[in-house]
């Protein structure tokens, strides 16, 4: 038994008590937290451009919007026009706004010939052979 008692006594002597070390670590942690100086850093200053002024005219007023019904009637700004009148109307709109475009809002059941007639007249009015009209279809 004496051997067993001696072995246990040696193991007890070899053990290290970590409690005081943990106390010291916590005290140092508290010390550094309390003494640390917290600096509030400012962010970057950004020079933003001034906001753009609101547009006076809606986008529809800047463009020539032709509506083609399912009966191939052509409407521009709540008035019915003929294919032969498209050129004069496009010239008038382009004179007021040179960057205007032609938009054709055609019904699904309308004929392609009506769209082609409008685009041909718009090309002649613009004087640009590469001028193209945008096509938007609807089903109403």
VOLUMKOL-272914 format. One record per residue: residue in three letters; chain; x, y, z of N, C-alpha, C in turn. Coordinates in nm, 3 decimals. Each point is the difference from the previous one (the first is absolute). Example, Ala and Ser with C-alpha at 12.3 -4.5 7.8 and 13.67 -1.06 7.14 Angstrom:
REM residues 2
["ALA" "A" [1.319 -0.569 0.780] [-0.089 0.119 0.000] [0.090 0.120 0.000]]
["SER" "A" [-0.035 0.105 -0.072] [0.082 0.119 0.006] [-0.077 0.109 0.073]]
//
This chain:
REM residues 140
["UNK" "A" [0.079 -0.118 0.000] [-0.079 0.118 0.000] [0.084 0.125 0.000]]
["UNK" "A" [0.109 -0.013 0.052] [0.085 0.117 0.005] [0.040 0.046 -0.140]]
["UNK" "A" [0.013 -0.095 -0.094] [0.032 0.039 -0.137] [-0.115 0.077 -0.062]]
["UNK" "A" [-0.116 -0.046 0.024] [-0.118 0.065 -0.055] [-0.017 0.139 0.059]]
["UNK" "A" [0.021 0.013 0.126] [-0.010 0.129 0.067] [0.106 0.097 -0.050]]
["UNK" "A" [0.121 -0.052 -0.023] [0.109 0.082 -0.049] [-0.029 0.050 -0.142]]
["UNK" "A" [-0.055 -0.088 -0.084] [-0.029 0.037 -0.138] [-0.106 0.109 -0.003]]
["UNK" "A" [-0.101 -0.013 0.083] [-0.106 0.099 0.005] [0.053 0.132 0.054]]
["UNK" "A" [0.088 -0.004 0.094] [0.060 0.121 0.055] [0.085 0.071 -0.104]]
["UNK" "A" [0.071 -0.075 -0.085] [0.080 0.059 -0.106] [-0.090 0.067 -0.105]]
["UNK" "A" [-0.112 -0.064 -0.029] [-0.092 0.058 -0.098] [-0.061 0.129 0.054]]
["UNK" "A" [-0.029 0.004 0.129] [-0.056 0.121 0.059] [0.102 0.113 -0.001]]
["UNK" "A" [0.124 -0.032 0.020] [0.103 0.103 0.001] [0.026 0.053 -0.141]]
["UNK" "A" [-0.016 -0.082 -0.100] [0.028 0.040 -0.138] [-0.113 0.086 -0.058]]
["UNK" "A" [-0.118 0.000 0.057] [-0.112 0.078 -0.053] [0.022 0.148 0.027]]
["UNK" "A" [-0.037 0.083 -0.098] [0.017 0.145 0.013] [-0.140 0.060 0.016]]
["UNK" "A" [-0.012 0.088 0.094] [-0.127 0.068 0.023] [-0.006 0.123 -0.090]]
["UNK" "A" [-0.097 0.003 -0.093] [-0.010 0.108 -0.100] [-0.093 0.113 0.045]]
["UNK" "A" [-0.061 -0.010 0.112] [-0.094 0.101 0.045] [0.065 0.137 0.016]]
["UNK" "A" [0.118 0.012 0.064] [0.059 0.135 0.010] [0.039 0.058 -0.137]]
["UNK" "A" [0.041 -0.088 -0.092] [0.038 0.050 -0.132] [-0.124 0.055 -0.073]]
["UNK" "A" [-0.113 -0.067 0.010] [-0.123 0.049 -0.061] [-0.044 0.132 0.063]]
["UNK" "A" [0.019 0.014 0.130] [-0.033 0.126 0.065] [0.085 0.113 -0.055]]
["UNK" "A" [0.127 -0.026 -0.019] [0.091 0.103 -0.054] [-0.041 0.036 -0.143]]
["UNK" "A" [-0.034 -0.099 -0.081] [-0.039 0.026 -0.139] [-0.126 0.085 -0.005]]
["UNK" "A" [-0.100 -0.031 0.082] [-0.123 0.079 0.002] [0.026 0.142 0.050]]
["UNK" "A" [0.086 0.016 0.097] [0.033 0.134 0.050] [0.070 0.080 -0.110]]
["UNK" "A" [0.092 -0.063 -0.075] [0.067 0.071 -0.110] [-0.100 0.036 -0.111]]
["UNK" "A" [-0.092 -0.091 -0.029] [-0.101 0.028 -0.102] [-0.086 0.120 0.040]]
["UNK" "A" [-0.044 0.001 0.124] [-0.079 0.114 0.049] [0.082 0.127 -0.006]]
["UNK" "A" [0.127 -0.006 0.036] [0.087 0.118 -0.003] [0.011 0.056 -0.142]]
["UNK" "A" [0.023 -0.088 -0.099] [0.016 0.048 -0.137] [-0.132 0.053 -0.058]]
["UNK" "A" [-0.110 -0.059 0.037] [-0.129 0.050 -0.048] [-0.029 0.138 0.057]]
["UNK" "A" [0.028 0.018 0.127] [-0.028 0.128 0.064] [0.093 0.109 -0.050]]
["UNK" "A" [0.127 -0.031 -0.021] [0.097 0.103 -0.039] [0.004 0.025 -0.150]]
["UNK" "A" [-0.064 -0.085 -0.079] [0.003 0.020 -0.145] [-0.078 0.125 -0.035]]
["UNK" "A" [0.055 0.073 -0.094] [-0.071 0.121 -0.045] [-0.074 -0.035 -0.129]]
["UNK" "A" [-0.130 0.020 0.003] [-0.082 -0.030 -0.115] [-0.011 0.125 -0.086]]
["UNK" "A" [0.052 -0.008 -0.119] [0.001 0.114 -0.091] [-0.112 -0.020 -0.101]]
["UNK" "A" [-0.083 0.101 -0.012] [-0.104 -0.008 -0.102] [0.058 0.057 -0.130]]
["UNK" "A" [0.009 -0.086 -0.098] [0.059 0.040 -0.127] [-0.111 0.050 -0.093]]
["UNK" "A" [0.029 0.107 -0.069] [-0.095 0.054 -0.097] [0.015 -0.076 -0.131]]
["UNK" "A" [-0.111 -0.010 -0.073] [0.002 -0.067 -0.130] [0.049 0.096 -0.108]]
["UNK" "A" [-0.006 -0.047 -0.120] [0.041 0.081 -0.114] [-0.106 0.105 -0.028]]
["UNK" "A" [0.043 0.117 -0.038] [-0.092 0.103 -0.044] [-0.014 -0.011 -0.151]]
["UNK" "A" [-0.122 -0.017 -0.045] [-0.026 -0.020 -0.142] [-0.067 0.125 -0.054]]
["UNK" "A" [0.056 0.052 -0.107] [-0.061 0.114 -0.068] [-0.099 -0.054 -0.103]]
["UNK" "A" [-0.127 0.012 0.030] [-0.103 -0.049 -0.091] [-0.040 0.111 -0.096]]
["UNK" "A" [-0.029 -0.037 -0.124] [-0.049 0.103 -0.092] [-0.141 0.041 0.040]]
["UNK" "A" [-0.038 0.121 -0.034] [-0.136 0.043 0.036] [-0.102 -0.085 -0.075]]
["UNK" "A" [-0.117 -0.020 0.057] [-0.101 -0.082 -0.069] [-0.046 0.067 -0.128]]
["UNK" "A" [-0.032 -0.083 -0.095] [-0.045 0.051 -0.130] [-0.137 0.064 0.017]]
["UNK" "A" [-0.024 0.110 -0.069] [-0.132 0.064 0.010] [-0.105 -0.091 -0.061]]
["UNK" "A" [-0.121 0.006 0.049] [-0.106 -0.085 -0.056] [-0.029 0.040 -0.144]]
["UNK" "A" [-0.033 -0.100 -0.078] [-0.029 0.024 -0.141] [-0.140 0.060 -0.012]]
["UNK" "A" [-0.008 0.102 -0.084] [-0.129 0.068 -0.018] [-0.096 -0.082 -0.086]]
["UNK" "A" [0.056 -0.071 -0.097] [-0.086 -0.074 -0.091] [0.013 -0.149 0.029]]
["UNK" "A" [-0.109 -0.072 -0.002] [0.009 -0.145 0.019] [0.068 -0.064 -0.120]]
["UNK" "A" [0.055 -0.121 0.017] [0.071 -0.065 -0.112] [-0.088 -0.021 -0.123]]
["UNK" "A" [-0.131 -0.018 0.020] [-0.087 -0.021 -0.115] [-0.008 0.125 -0.088]]
["UNK" "A" [0.013 0.119 0.060] [-0.009 0.124 -0.076] [0.126 0.025 -0.082]]
["UNK" "A" [0.109 -0.061 0.037] [0.125 0.020 -0.073] [0.009 -0.091 -0.121]]
["UNK" "A" [-0.080 -0.106 -0.004] [0.005 -0.096 -0.109] [-0.131 0.001 -0.078]]
["UNK" "A" [0.009 -0.050 -0.121] [-0.121 -0.017 -0.081] [-0.053 -0.140 0.026]]
["UNK" "A" [-0.113 -0.008 0.069] [-0.058 -0.130 0.034] [-0.124 -0.020 -0.086]]
["UNK" "A" [0.010 -0.093 -0.093] [-0.111 -0.034 -0.087] [-0.066 -0.127 0.053]]
["UNK" "A" [-0.131 0.003 0.012] [-0.076 -0.116 0.046] [-0.077 -0.055 -0.118]]
["UNK" "A" [0.019 -0.130 -0.025] [-0.070 -0.067 -0.110] [-0.099 -0.097 0.062]]
["UNK" "A" [-0.127 0.018 -0.033] [-0.105 -0.087 0.056] [-0.008 -0.129 -0.080]]
["UNK" "A" [-0.085 -0.090 0.046] [-0.014 -0.128 -0.070] [-0.067 0.018 -0.137]]
["UNK" "A" [-0.067 0.115 -0.022] [-0.061 0.029 -0.130] [0.094 0.082 -0.088]]
["UNK" "A" [0.128 0.008 0.038] [0.107 0.071 -0.072] [-0.024 0.151 -0.005]]
["UNK" "A" [-0.066 0.054 0.099] [-0.015 0.145 0.011] [0.124 0.054 0.071]]
["UNK" "A" [0.051 0.113 -0.046] [0.119 0.060 0.059] [-0.044 0.121 0.083]]
["UNK" "A" [0.044 0.003 0.125] [-0.033 0.108 0.092] [0.129 0.064 0.050]]
["UNK" "A" [-0.002 0.133 0.005] [0.113 0.076 0.055] [-0.058 0.108 0.090]]
["UNK" "A" [0.033 -0.006 0.127] [-0.046 0.099 0.099] [-0.152 0.018 -0.006]]
["UNK" "A" [-0.071 -0.107 0.013] [-0.147 -0.001 0.007] [-0.069 0.053 -0.126]]
["UNK" "A" [0.066 -0.009 -0.114] [-0.067 0.035 -0.125] [0.038 -0.102 -0.106]]
["UNK" "A" [-0.098 -0.032 -0.081] [0.022 -0.101 -0.104] [0.064 0.067 -0.121]]
["UNK" "A" [0.106 -0.066 -0.050] [0.069 0.053 -0.118] [0.013 -0.109 -0.105]]
["UNK" "A" [0.037 0.043 -0.119] [0.022 -0.092 -0.111] [0.150 -0.026 -0.012]]
["UNK" "A" [0.037 -0.105 -0.070] [0.141 -0.033 -0.018] [0.073 0.114 -0.069]]
["UNK" "A" [-0.067 0.070 -0.089] [0.063 0.111 -0.073] [0.028 0.119 0.091]]
["UNK" "A" [-0.065 0.008 0.114] [0.023 0.111 0.093] [0.112 -0.028 0.101]]
["UNK" "A" [0.050 -0.121 -0.002] [0.104 -0.037 0.097] [0.126 0.083 -0.023]]
["UNK" "A" [0.038 0.018 -0.125] [0.124 0.071 -0.031] [-0.005 0.143 0.053]]
["UNK" "A" [-0.107 0.072 -0.022] [-0.011 0.138 0.046] [0.004 0.008 0.152]]
["UNK" "A" [-0.065 -0.094 0.067] [0.001 0.000 0.146] [0.138 -0.032 0.057]]
["UNK" "A" [0.069 -0.093 -0.062] [0.136 -0.034 0.046] [0.094 0.117 -0.024]]
["UNK" "A" [-0.013 0.068 -0.114] [0.084 0.118 -0.026] [-0.023 0.108 0.105]]
["UNK" "A" [-0.125 0.019 0.037] [-0.033 0.101 0.100] [0.059 -0.037 0.137]]
["UNK" "A" [-0.010 -0.126 0.038] [0.054 -0.043 0.129] [0.153 0.006 0.000]]
["UNK" "A" [0.063 -0.040 -0.111] [0.147 0.007 -0.008] [0.051 0.144 -0.003]]
["UNK" "A" [-0.081 0.092 -0.053] [0.042 0.140 0.001] [-0.002 0.054 0.143]]
["UNK" "A" [-0.095 -0.044 0.080] [-0.007 0.044 0.139] [0.104 -0.069 0.086]]
["UNK" "A" [0.028 -0.127 -0.028] [0.095 -0.078 0.079] [0.078 -0.091 -0.095]]
["UNK" "A" [0.122 0.038 -0.040] [0.076 -0.079 -0.098] [0.036 -0.140 0.049]]
["UNK" "A" [0.000 -0.023 0.130] [0.036 -0.132 0.052] [-0.122 -0.088 0.025]]
["UNK" "A" [-0.116 0.043 -0.047] [-0.122 -0.079 0.020] [0.007 -0.127 -0.084]]
["UNK" "A" [-0.072 -0.099 0.046] [-0.006 -0.124 -0.075] [-0.145 -0.032 -0.032]]
["UNK" "A" [-0.018 -0.094 -0.090] [-0.134 -0.040 -0.041] [-0.030 -0.136 0.064]]
["UNK" "A" [-0.113 -0.005 0.067] [-0.043 -0.123 0.065] [-0.135 -0.038 -0.059]]
["UNK" "A" [-0.011 -0.123 -0.044] [-0.125 -0.050 -0.055] [-0.055 -0.103 0.098]]
["UNK" "A" [-0.115 0.032 0.056] [-0.067 -0.091 0.094] [-0.113 -0.066 -0.076]]
["UNK" "A" [0.026 -0.121 -0.048] [-0.094 -0.067 -0.091] [-0.071 -0.115 0.071]]
["UNK" "A" [-0.126 -0.017 -0.034] [-0.079 -0.112 0.051] [0.051 -0.128 -0.065]]
["UNK" "A" [-0.014 -0.111 0.071] [0.048 -0.129 -0.053] [-0.068 -0.038 -0.130]]
["UNK" "A" [-0.125 0.040 -0.018] [-0.075 -0.039 -0.119] [0.013 0.099 -0.116]]
["UNK" "A" [0.078 0.105 0.016] [0.017 0.098 -0.109] [0.095 -0.056 -0.106]]
["UNK" "A" [-0.009 0.059 -0.119] [0.083 -0.046 -0.112] [0.141 0.057 0.008]]
["UNK" "A" [0.094 -0.076 -0.050] [0.139 0.045 -0.002] [0.019 0.113 -0.100]]
["UNK" "A" [-0.088 0.008 -0.103] [0.012 0.105 -0.101] [-0.018 0.139 0.064]]
["UNK" "A" [-0.084 0.008 0.100] [-0.022 0.129 0.067] [0.127 0.043 0.072]]
["UNK" "A" [0.064 -0.094 0.069] [0.126 0.030 0.069] [0.108 0.040 -0.101]]
["UNK" "A" [0.008 -0.071 -0.109] [0.101 0.031 -0.102] [-0.026 0.137 -0.061]]
["UNK" "A" [-0.128 0.033 -0.024] [-0.033 0.133 -0.054] [0.042 0.110 0.096]]
["UNK" "A" [-0.022 -0.020 0.130] [0.039 0.102 0.099] [0.152 0.015 0.003]]
["UNK" "A" [0.074 -0.111 0.000] [0.146 0.009 0.005] [0.058 0.062 -0.127]]
["UNK" "A" [-0.058 -0.030 -0.116] [0.047 0.062 -0.124] [-0.020 0.151 0.003]]
["UNK" "A" [-0.116 0.044 0.046] [-0.027 0.144 0.010] [0.094 0.066 0.102]]
["UNK" "A" [0.028 -0.069 0.110] [0.089 0.055 0.102] [0.143 0.012 -0.053]]
["UNK" "A" [0.045 -0.097 -0.081] [0.134 0.008 -0.060] [0.010 0.118 -0.096]]
["UNK" "A" [-0.104 0.020 -0.078] [0.001 0.113 -0.093] [-0.001 0.133 0.076]]
["UNK" "A" [-0.073 0.005 0.110] [-0.006 0.124 0.078] [0.132 0.030 0.067]]
["UNK" "A" [0.070 -0.103 0.045] [0.126 0.023 0.072] [0.115 0.027 -0.096]]
["UNK" "A" [-0.010 -0.048 -0.123] [0.110 0.017 -0.095] [0.113 -0.097 0.027]]
["UNK" "A" [-0.018 -0.092 0.092] [0.102 -0.098 0.036] [-0.048 -0.137 -0.044]]
["UNK" "A" [0.071 -0.066 -0.094] [-0.046 -0.132 -0.046] [0.012 -0.107 0.109]]
["UNK" "A" [0.079 0.025 0.102] [0.014 -0.097 0.110] [-0.096 0.027 0.115]]
["UNK" "A" [-0.086 0.097 -0.016] [-0.096 0.033 0.104] [-0.098 -0.115 0.017]]
["UNK" "A" [-0.022 -0.043 0.122] [-0.089 -0.113 0.025] [-0.103 0.036 0.104]]
["UNK" "A" [-0.118 -0.053 -0.016] [-0.108 0.021 0.097] [-0.006 -0.121 0.091]]
["UNK" "A" [-0.026 0.026 0.127] [-0.015 -0.109 0.097] [-0.141 -0.053 -0.006]]
["UNK" "A" [-0.013 -0.131 0.006] [-0.131 -0.063 -0.006] [-0.033 -0.060 0.136]]
["UNK" "A" [-0.117 0.035 0.049] [-0.053 -0.056 0.125] [-0.137 -0.056 -0.030]]
["UNK" "A" [-0.021 -0.127 0.030] [-0.131 -0.058 -0.027] [-0.082 -0.007 0.128]]
["UNK" "A" [-0.129 0.002 -0.018] [-0.090 -0.011 0.114] [-0.120 -0.085 -0.040]]
["UNK" "A" [-0.067 -0.053 0.099] [-0.121 -0.078 -0.021] [-0.102 0.054 0.097]]
["UNK" "A" [-0.094 0.074 -0.052] [-0.094 0.069 0.089] [-0.141 -0.023 -0.042]]
//
